[in-house]
Every structure is written in structure tokens, then in C-alpha cells.
């Protein structure tokens, strides 16, 4: 009888350990995505770097589009990073790149506005 209880407790502990694993994996993935965004998008989201056009095919956009959960990236910005980046620029970049933050949600204390991108120019007009 004691061994049956021990097996039951062991099974329960294994279940708990396995069920919490995806949360840890997602947290690690968010941190990795945030690091890539900081590295590849710095020129586009930095506060004091001026305005740099963001092209849909850029490495920055590839990183933003590949982010599993772009809202999770917001939660990973540190105080030091928040002092150096513009969350408004980051929010715009997510929309330009096609993985936009949802309007009226919060990104590290910044309320994401409704972002409407201008229509692309007609073919042959440039």
C-alpha cells in the first residue's frame, strides 16, 4: 500500500514538473526574442538615434515577425533598456513588420495606440 502511494506521489510530481516546463520554455524564448530585437532593431527603436526607415525585408523585421509572442517581448524589457528605447517606435516597428502589438494593450507601461499604416504607393509611381 505504501509503494502505491509513493508511485502516486511520484506520478503527481512528474506531472507538475512537466506541466510547468512550457512556461519556462516560453519565458526563455521571450528573452531570446527580446535580445534579438534589441540587437537587430536598435537603429529603429532607440530613443536618440534619429529616424531610420524600416524596410519590411530588413533583418529587424525578420526578427519581429519571427517572435513567438511579441507582447511577451515587452514584458522582458529591463529598466535600463526602457531608458534607451522608444516604446512608440517599437510599437510602430511591430506593425510595419507585420507582427503588430494589439491596440489598447500595455507594453512595459506604454499603452499601444491604434496604429494605421499608410497605404503603399501604387506600382510604377516611384
MMTF fields as JSON, N, C-alpha, C and O atoms, coordinates in Angstrom:
{
  "mmtfVersion": "1.0.0",
  "mmtfProducer": "UNKNOWN",
  "numBonds": 503,
  "numAtoms": 504,
  "numGroups": 126,
  "numChains": 1,
  "numModels": 1,
  "chainsPerModel": [1],
  "groupsPerChain": [126],
  "chainIdList": ["A"],
  "bondAtomList": [4, 2, 8, 6, 12, 10, 16, 14, 20, 18, 24, 22, 28, 26, 32, 30, 36, 34, 40, 38, 44, 42, 48, 46, 52, 50, 56, 54, 60, 58, 64, 62, 68, 66, 72, 70, 76, 74, 80, 78, 84, 82, 88, 86, 92, 90, 96, 94, 100, 98, 104, 102, 108, 106, 112, 110, 116, 114, 120, 118, 124, 122, 128, 126, 132, 130, 136, 134, 140, 138, 144, 142, 148, 146, 152, 150, 156, 154, 160, 158, 164, 162, 168, 166, 172, 170, 176, 174, 180, 178, 184, 182, 188, 186, 192, 190, 196, 194, 200, 198, 204, 202, 208, 206, 212, 210, 216, 214, 220, 218, 224, 222, 228, 226, 232, 230, 236, 234, 240, 238, 244, 242, 248, 246, 252, 250, 256, 254, 260, 258, 264, 262, 268, 266, 272, 270, 276, 274, 280, 278, 284, 282, 288, 286, 292, 290, 296, 294, 300, 298, 304, 302, 308, 306, 312, 310, 316, 314, 320, 318, 324, 322, 328, 326, 332, 330, 336, 334, 340, 338, 344, 342, 348, 346, 352, 350, 356, 354, 360, 358, 364, 362, 368, 366, 372, 370, 376, 374, 380, 378, 384, 382, 388, 386, 392, 390, 396, 394, 400, 398, 404, 402, 408, 406, 412, 410, 416, 414, 420, 418, 424, 422, 428, 426, 432, 430, 436, 434, 440, 438, 444, 442, 448, 446, 452, 450, 456, 454, 460, 458, 464, 462, 468, 466, 472, 470, 476, 474, 480, 478, 484, 482, 488, 486, 492, 490, 496, 494, 500, 498],
  "bondOrderList": [1, 1, 1, 1, 1, 1, 1, 1, 1, 1, 1, 1, 1, 1, 1, 1, 1, 1, 1, 1, 1, 1, 1, 1, 1, 1, 1, 1, 1, 1, 1, 1, 1, 1, 1, 1, 1, 1, 1, 1, 1, 1, 1, 1, 1, 1, 1, 1, 1, 1, 1, 1, 1, 1, 1, 1, 1, 1, 1, 1, 1, 1, 1, 1, 1, 1, 1, 1, 1, 1, 1, 1, 1, 1, 1, 1, 1, 1, 1, 1, 1, 1, 1, 1, 1, 1, 1, 1, 1, 1, 1, 1, 1, 1, 1, 1, 1, 1, 1, 1, 1, 1, 1, 1, 1, 1, 1, 1, 1, 1, 1, 1, 1, 1, 1, 1, 1, 1, 1, 1, 1, 1, 1, 1, 1],
  "groupList": [{"groupName": "UNK", "atomNameList": ["N", "CA", "C", "O"], "elementList": ["N", "C", "C", "O"], "formalChargeList": [0, 0, 0, 0], "bondAtomList": [1, 0, 2, 1, 3, 2], "bondOrderList": [1, 1, 2], "singleLetterCode": "X", "chemCompType": "L-PEPTIDE LINKING"}],
  "groupTypeList": [0, 0, 0, 0, 0, 0, 0, 0, 0, 0, 0, 0, 0, 0, 0, 0, 0, 0, 0, 0, 0, 0, 0, 0, 0, 0, 0, 0, 0, 0, 0, 0, 0, 0, 0, 0, 0, 0, 0, 0, 0, 0, 0, 0, 0, 0, 0, 0, 0, 0, 0, 0, 0, 0, 0, 0, 0, 0, 0, 0, 0, 0, 0, 0, 0, 0, 0, 0, 0, 0, 0, 0, 0, 0, 0, 0, 0, 0, 0, 0, 0, 0, 0, 0, 0, 0, 0, 0, 0, 0, 0, 0, 0, 0, 0, 0, 0, 0, 0, 0, 0, 0, 0, 0, 0, 0, 0, 0, 0, 0, 0, 0, 0, 0, 0, 0, 0, 0, 0, 0, 0, 0, 0, 0, 0, 0],
  "groupIdList": [1, 2, 3, 4, 5, 6, 7, 8, 9, 10, 11, 12, 13, 14, 15, 16, 17, 18, 19, 20, 21, 22, 23, 24, 25, 26, 27, 28, 29, 30, 31, 32, 33, 34, 35, 36, 37, 38, 39, 40, 41, 42, 43, 44, 45, 46, 47, 48, 49, 50, 51, 52, 53, 54, 55, 56, 57, 58, 59, 60, 61, 62, 63, 64, 65, 66, 67, 68, 69, 70, 71, 72, 73, 74, 75, 76, 77, 78, 79, 80, 81, 82, 83, 84, 85, 86, 87, 88, 89, 90, 91, 92, 93, 94, 95, 96, 97, 98, 99, 100, 101, 102, 103, 104, 105, 106, 107, 108, 109, 110, 111, 112, 113, 114, 115, 116, 117, 118, 119, 120, 121, 122, 123, 124, 125, 126],
  "secStructList": [7, 2, 2, 2, 2, 2, 2, 2, 2, 2, 2, 2, 2, 2, 2, 2, 2, 2, 2, 2, 2, 2, 2, 2, 2, 2, 2, 2, 2, 2, 2, 2, 2, 2, 2, 2, 2, 2, 2, 2, 1, 2, 2, 2, 2, 5, 6, 6, 1, 7, 7, 7, 7, 7, 7, 6, 6, 1, 2, 2, 2, 2, 2, 2, 2, 2, 7, 1, 7, 2, 2, 2, 2, 2, 2, 2, 7, 7, 2, 2, 2, 2, 2, 2, 5, 7, 2, 2, 2, 2, 2, 2, 2, 2, 2, 2, 2, 6, 7, 7, 7, 7, 6, 6, 7, 3, 3, 6, 6, 3, 3, 7, 7, 7, 7, 7, 7, 7, 7, 7, 7, 7, 6, 6, 7, 7],
  "xCoordList": [0.819, 0.0, 0.863, 0.551, 1.953, 2.848, 3.505, 3.683, 3.865, 4.5, 3.519, 3.933, 2.25, 1.232, 1.116, 1.009, 1.136, 1.073, 2.332, 2.259, 3.476, 4.741, 4.734, 5.191, 4.222, 4.136, 3.16, 3.415, 2.052, 1.083, 1.682, 1.481, 2.413, 3.066, 4.122, 4.234, 4.887, 5.91, 5.275, 5.767, 4.201, 3.5, 2.983, 3.078, 2.439, 1.94, 3.082, 2.914, 4.23, 5.369, 5.9, 6.278, 5.927, 6.354, 5.374, 5.793, 4.088, 3.068, 3.245, 3.2, 3.444, 3.623, 4.877, 4.858, 5.951, 7.2, 7.029, 7.481, 6.387, 6.198, 5.212, 5.393, 4.186, 3.193, 3.738, 3.231, 4.739, 5.322, 6.439, 6.882, 6.903, 8.005, 7.681, 8.532, 6.504, 6.245, 6.341, 6.761, 5.964, 6.048, 7.501, 7.826, 8.36, 9.791, 10.344, 11.129, 9.945, 10.431, 9.969, 10.737, 8.718, 8.214, 8.955, 9.299, 9.205, 9.927, 11.324, 11.79, 11.995, 13.319, 13.238, 14.107, 12.183, 12.006, 11.76, 12.285, 10.98, 10.716, 12.006, 12.254, 12.822, 14.089, 14.996, 15.669, 15.019, 15.839, 15.311, 16.093, 13.981, 13.38, 13.683, 13.988, 13.6, 13.884, 15.335, 15.613, 16.247, 17.666, 17.898, 18.667, 17.238, 17.371, 16.801, 17.388, 15.654, 15.055, 16.009, 16.238, 16.558, 17.477, 18.706, 19.182, 19.213, 20.417, 20.126, 20.867, 19.062, 18.808, 17.975, 17.981, 17.259, 16.348, 16.786, 16.058, 17.969, 18.423, 18.296, 17.808, 18.728, 18.674, 17.243, 17.011, 16.296, 14.904, 14.095, 13.069, 14.536, 13.732, 14.467, 13.888, 15.723, 16.483, 15.928, 15.421, 16.025, 15.496, 16.298, 15.71, 17.588, 18.422, 19.237, 20.403, 18.642, 19.369, 18.789, 19.205, 17.841, 17.215, 16.195, 15.854, 15.726, 14.728, 15.412, 16.077, 15.248, 15.798, 14.637, 13.874, 14.497, 13.39, 13.495, 14.575, 12.372, 12.323, 11.717, 10.567, 12.492, 12.03, 11.491, 12.054, 10.395, 9.72, 10.648, 10.476, 11.618, 12.534, 13.801, 14.693, 13.892, 15.104, 15.256, 14.307, 16.476, 16.738, 15.878, 15.354, 15.733, 14.885, 13.475, 12.919, 12.899, 11.534, 11.481, 10.503, 12.506, 12.528, 12.49, 11.793, 13.246, 13.28, 11.917, 11.427, 11.309, 9.993, 8.939, 8.122, 8.95, 7.963, 8.168, 7.202, 9.407, 9.711, 9.417, 9.372, 9.218, 8.967, 7.677, 6.628, 7.771, 6.626, 5.496, 4.332, 5.823, 4.822, 5.402, 6.14, 5.065, 5.649, 5.272, 6.045, 4.099, 3.719, 4.612, 4.902, 5.038, 5.939, 7.286, 7.926, 7.71, 8.957, 8.874, 9.842, 7.722, 7.527, 7.784, 8.4, 7.314, 7.462, 8.911, 9.245, 9.767, 11.162, 12.099, 13.257, 11.628, 12.499, 12.888, 12.032, 14.177, 14.664, 14.527, 14.275, 14.691, 14.63, 15.686, 15.421, 16.88, 17.955, 17.594, 17.824, 17.034, 16.632, 15.514, 15.51, 14.571, 13.457, 13.942, 13.307, 15.042, 15.613, 16.255, 16.424, 16.613, 17.323, 16.465, 16.872, 15.272, 14.434, 13.135, 12.695, 12.544, 11.239, 10.19, 10.204, 9.289, 8.24, 7.288, 6.699, 7.131, 6.31, 6.947, 6.247, 8.275, 8.97, 8.894, 8.729, 9.014, 8.918, 7.532, 7.406, 6.49, 5.116, 4.92, 4.317, 5.419, 5.297, 6.057, 5.565, 7.256, 8.056, 7.318, 7.37, 6.631, 5.914, 4.824, 4.547, 4.207, 3.157, 3.745, 3.244, 4.8, 5.449, 5.926, 5.859, 6.402, 6.975, 5.933, 6.257, 4.708, 3.651, 3.385, 2.737, 3.868, 3.576, 3.206, 3.819, 2.186, 1.85, 1.323, 0.583, 1.734, 1.149, -0.325, -0.681, -1.166, -2.6, -2.883, -2.318, -3.761, -4.148, -4.775, -5.451, -4.538, -5.096, -4.523, -5.049, -3.452, -2.771, -1.584, -1.241, -0.972, 0.15, 1.447, 1.537, 2.441, 3.775, 4.731, 5.115, 5.112, 6.054, 5.59, 6.402, 4.288, 3.735, 3.255, 2.643, 3.516, 3.093, 1.785, 1.698, 0.771, -0.496, -0.384, -0.177, -0.521, -0.372, -1.587, -2.72, -1.353, -2.472, -2.921, -2.283, -4.019, -4.42, -3.418, -3.251, -2.764, -1.742, -2.252, -2.526, -2.373, -2.806, -1.648, -1.181, -1.197, -0.075, -0.59, -1.695, 0.197, -0.231, -0.262, 0.486, -1.128, -1.214, 0.069, 0.635, 0.531, 1.731, 1.443, 0.298, 2.478, 2.254, 1.861, 2.27, 1.072, 0.68, 1.913, 2.897, 1.868, 3.013, 3.353, 2.469, 4.633, 5.095, 5.067, 5.424, 4.647, 4.561, 5.853, 5.984, 6.806, 8.071, 9.178, 10.3],
  "yCoordList": [-1.19, 0.0, 1.253, 2.232, 1.218, 2.369, 2.621, 3.771, 1.547, 1.717, 2.297, 3.044, 1.977, 2.531, 4.034, 4.802, 4.457, 5.887, 6.585, 7.682, 5.946, 6.537, 6.698, 7.716, 5.708, 5.792, 6.898, 7.637, 7.015, 8.071, 9.452, 10.347, 9.628, 10.911, 11.195, 12.325, 10.19, 10.357, 10.758, 11.664, 10.097, 10.443, 11.875, 12.605, 12.277, 13.635, 14.643, 15.653, 14.382, 15.292, 15.38, 16.459, 14.262, 14.266, 15.091, 15.881, 14.919, 15.684, 17.185, 17.966, 17.59, 19.003, 19.552, 20.65, 18.791, 19.238, 19.403, 20.397, 18.448, 18.521, 19.608, 20.25, 19.824, 20.836, 22.243, 23.163, 22.446, 23.776, 24.033, 25.174, 23.029, 23.184, 24.158, 24.995, 24.111, 25.046, 26.503, 27.346, 26.821, 28.199, 28.641, 29.763, 27.779, 28.084, 28.223, 29.132, 27.335, 27.391, 28.676, 29.304, 29.076, 30.312, 31.511, 32.428, 31.523, 32.627, 32.741, 33.845, 31.606, 31.622, 32.112, 32.851, 31.694, 32.104, 33.615, 34.288, 34.143, 35.586, 36.362, 37.372, 35.894, 36.565, 36.527, 37.512, 35.409, 35.296, 36.221, 36.893, 36.26, 37.152, 38.609, 39.401, 38.966, 40.339, 40.7, 41.802, 39.805, 40.06, 40.287, 41.167, 39.498, 39.665, 41.009, 41.689, 41.389, 42.682, 43.815, 44.732, 43.752, 44.805, 44.882, 45.975, 43.74, 43.713, 44.175, 44.988, 43.663, 43.902, 45.149, 45.648, 45.656, 46.782, 48.061, 49.054, 48.043, 49.187, 50.505, 51.493, 50.531, 51.763, 52.232, 53.419, 51.337, 51.69, 52.016, 52.688, 51.553, 51.766, 52.562, 52.864, 52.904, 53.677, 55.09, 55.663, 55.65, 56.998, 58.085, 58.995, 58.018, 59.116, 58.72, 59.096, 57.978, 57.543, 58.139, 57.774, 59.044, 59.642, 58.705, 57.662, 59.103, 58.302, 57.512, 58.087, 56.212, 55.341, 54.58, 53.925, 54.662, 53.945, 52.441, 51.855, 51.848, 50.409, 49.721, 49.969, 48.873, 48.148, 46.788, 46.114, 46.389, 45.135, 43.929, 42.946, 43.99, 42.864, 42.927, 42.094, 43.909, 44.072, 42.943, 42.218, 42.813, 41.809, 42.117, 41.203, 43.395, 43.778, 43.228, 42.619, 43.438, 42.944, 41.419, 40.846, 40.77, 39.31, 38.835, 37.873, 39.515, 39.15, 39.403, 38.568, 40.542, 40.868, 39.882, 39.415, 39.559, 38.598, 37.208, 36.47, 36.848, 35.509, 35.393, 34.285, 36.521, 36.478, 35.709, 36.011, 34.724, 33.869, 34.655, 34.466, 35.529, 36.33, 37.721, 37.966, 38.628, 39.967, 40.717, 41.556, 40.435, 41.077, 40.597, 41.359, 39.369, 38.84, 39.561, 39.759, 39.951, 40.706, 41.99, 42.373, 42.655, 43.893, 43.654, 44.478, 42.538, 42.23, 41.971, 42.006, 41.715, 41.38, 42.579, 42.461, 43.735, 44.908, 45.292, 45.384, 45.513, 45.917, 47.43, 48.137, 47.917, 49.358, 50.093, 51.162, 49.524, 50.136, 50.2, 51.22, 49.126, 49.109, 50.111, 50.799, 50.194, 51.129, 52.575, 53.441, 52.837, 54.185, 54.507, 55.678, 53.481, 53.687, 53.51, 53.908, 52.915, 52.688, 53.472, 53.877, 53.669, 54.318, 53.231, 52.536, 53.095, 52.075, 52.448, 51.566, 53.73, 54.148, 53.676, 53.203, 53.804, 53.314, 51.793, 51.234, 51.126, 49.665, 49.23, 48.316, 49.88, 49.534, 49.746, 48.907, 50.85, 51.12, 50.066, 49.578, 49.713, 48.707, 47.372, 46.687, 46.998, 45.718, 45.726, 44.697, 46.881, 46.973, 47.008, 46.338, 47.784, 47.853, 46.464, 46.104, 45.699, 44.383, 43.267, 42.163, 43.531, 42.531, 41.65, 40.612, 42.037, 41.285, 42.302, 42.359, 43.1, 44.268, 43.968, 43.01, 44.829, 44.797, 45.178, 46.046, 44.542, 44.835, 46.196, 46.554, 46.946, 48.274, 48.163, 47.185, 49.172, 49.317, 48.313, 48.169, 47.623, 46.751, 47.526, 48.603, 46.971, 47.645, 46.937, 45.709, 47.748, 47.257, 47.98, 49.122, 47.316, 47.888, 49.258, 50.165, 49.401, 50.656, 51.611, 52.633, 51.305, 52.128, 51.554, 50.358, 52.401, 51.95, 52.052, 53.134, 50.925, 50.861, 51.519, 51.104, 52.552, 53.198, 52.369, 51.382, 52.786, 52.197, 52.719, 53.928, 51.812, 52.2, 51.834, 50.671, 52.852, 52.655, 53.031, 54.17, 52.093, 52.334, 52.961, 52.644, 53.849, 54.425, 53.352, 52.376, 53.551, 52.61, 52.69, 53.771, 51.559, 51.604, 52.379, 52.44, 52.964, 53.699, 52.733, 51.572, 53.213, 52.348, 51.921, 52.658, 50.751, 50.286, 51.291, 51.839, 51.518, 52.401, 53.883, 54.714, 54.236, 55.653, 56.182, 57.386, 55.306, 55.797, 55.812, 56.196],
  "zCoordList": [0.0, 0.0, 0.0, -0.679, 0.767, 0.838, -0.514, -0.916, -1.217, -2.526, -3.542, -4.429, -3.439, -4.338, -4.109, -5.065, -2.844, -2.532, -3.048, -3.601, -2.865, -3.32, -4.836, -5.355, -5.541, -7.001, -7.398, -8.349, -6.681, -6.955, -6.751, -7.571, -5.667, -5.391, -6.455, -6.93, -6.826, -7.854, -9.189, -9.861, -9.567, -10.811, -10.76, -11.746, -9.622, -9.45, -9.619, -10.302, -9.009, -9.103, -10.534, -10.991, -11.23, -12.63, -13.456, -14.302, -13.224, -13.943, -13.709, -14.659, -12.468, -12.134, -12.82, -13.376, -12.775, -13.398, -14.905, -15.473, -15.55, -16.992, -17.391, -18.426, -16.602, -16.958, -16.793, -17.435, -15.969, -15.812, -16.819, -16.948, -17.526, -18.478, -19.609, -19.911, -20.263, -21.358, -20.927, -21.72, -19.697, -19.23, -19.178, -19.565, -18.712, -18.646, -20.057, -20.327, -20.956, -22.333, -23.002, -23.73, -22.764, -23.359, -22.791, -23.537, -21.5, -20.883, -21.482, -21.764, -21.679, -22.286, -23.73, -24.193, -24.44, -25.826, -25.891, -26.778, -24.973, -24.94, -24.71, -25.368, -23.783, -23.502, -24.725, -25.027, -25.424, -26.63, -27.722, -28.394, -27.906, -28.898, -28.56, -29.451, -27.28, -26.865, -27.151, -27.624, -26.879, -27.155, -28.646, -29.033, -29.474, -30.929, -31.376, -32.217, -30.809, -31.15, -30.763, -31.551, -29.562, -29.117, -30.025, -30.334, -30.447, -31.285, -32.716, -33.267, -33.311, -34.734, -35.021, -36.146, -34.021, -34.256, -33.567, -33.574, -32.972, -32.195, -32.968, -32.419, -34.227, -35.027, -35.234, -35.467, -35.154, -35.419, -34.171, -34.265, -33.004, -31.791, -30.719, -29.675, -30.956, -29.978, -29.835, -30.799, -28.629, -28.372, -29.067, -29.65, -29.024, -29.52, -30.741, -30.86, -31.632, -32.824, -34.105, -35.205, -33.968, -35.14, -35.759, -35.202, -36.913, -37.625, -38.734, -39.595, -38.709, -39.744, -40.362, -39.652, -41.687, -42.322, -42.064, -42.139, -41.767, -41.502, -42.717, -43.078, -43.329, -44.512, -44.111, -43.247, -44.745, -44.409, -44.531, -43.811, -45.422, -45.623, -44.783, -44.945, -43.886, -43.08, -42.063, -41.765, -41.54, -40.506, -39.279, -38.642, -38.951, -37.811, -38.003, -37.09, -39.174, -39.419, -39.382, -38.902, -39.877, -39.824, -38.375, -38.049, -37.502, -36.082, -35.436, -34.677, -35.733, -35.155, -35.631, -34.838, -36.928, -37.44, -36.849, -36.654, -36.563, -36.036, -34.535, -34.0, -33.856, -32.408, -32.138, -32.707, -31.274, -30.964, -30.322, -30.675, -29.388, -28.679, -28.483, -27.529, -29.386, -29.36, -28.086, -27.623, -27.505, -26.239, -25.097, -24.175, -25.151, -24.134, -24.182, -23.149, -25.378, -25.523, -24.703, -24.046, -24.74, -23.957, -22.471, -21.795, -21.983, -20.555, -20.165, -18.981, -21.135, -20.848, -20.892, -20.489, -21.373, -21.41, -19.988, -19.108, -19.768, -18.45, -18.296, -19.272, -17.086, -16.82, -17.627, -18.176, -17.7, -18.477, -19.957, -20.607, -20.49, -21.905, -22.158, -23.179, -21.233, -21.394, -21.395, -21.997, -20.735, -20.735, -22.085, -22.424, -22.858, -24.121, -25.36, -26.452, -25.215, -26.4, -26.311, -25.235, -27.464, -27.551, -27.771, -28.787, -26.813, -26.972, -28.103, -28.729, -28.37, -29.51, -30.819, -31.714, -30.932, -32.121, -32.206, -33.291, -31.058, -31.057, -31.515, -32.33, -30.996, -31.391, -32.886, -33.555, -33.414, -34.851, -35.646, -36.663, -35.186, -35.89, -35.958, -36.979, -34.879, -34.904, -35.967, -36.582, -36.185, -37.206, -38.612, -39.514, -38.796, -40.102, -40.527, -41.703, -39.563, -39.854, -39.946, -40.386, -39.546, -39.709, -38.498, -38.63, -37.324, -36.096, -35.016, -33.95, -35.328, -34.527, -33.136, -32.912, -32.203, -30.856, -30.976, -31.772, -30.2, -30.248, -29.629, -28.596, -30.273, -29.786, -28.398, -28.081, -27.592, -26.241, -25.243, -24.139, -25.621, -24.665, -24.1, -24.588, -23.08, -22.44, -22.79, -22.784, -23.092, -23.407, -22.469, -22.723, -21.39, -20.413, -19.919, -19.737, -19.703, -19.186, -20.275, -19.965, -21.519, -22.661, -23.192, -23.47, -23.333, -23.91, -25.426, -25.976, -26.081, -27.534, -28.187, -27.947, -29.016, -29.7, -30.907, -31.271, -31.51, -32.785, -33.808, -33.967, -34.489, -35.47, -36.856, -37.153, -37.692, -39.072, -39.973, -39.958, -40.74, -41.649, -42.934, -43.375, -43.544, -44.819, -45.901, -45.854, -46.859, -47.981, -48.805, -48.962, -49.333, -50.165, -51.457, -51.904, -52.05, -53.304, -54.416, -54.41, -55.365, -56.483, -57.28, -57.334, -57.891, -58.679, -59.775, -60.433, -59.953, -61.008, -60.66, -61.495, -59.435, -59.072, -58.483, -58.265, -58.222, -57.633, -58.629, -58.298]
}
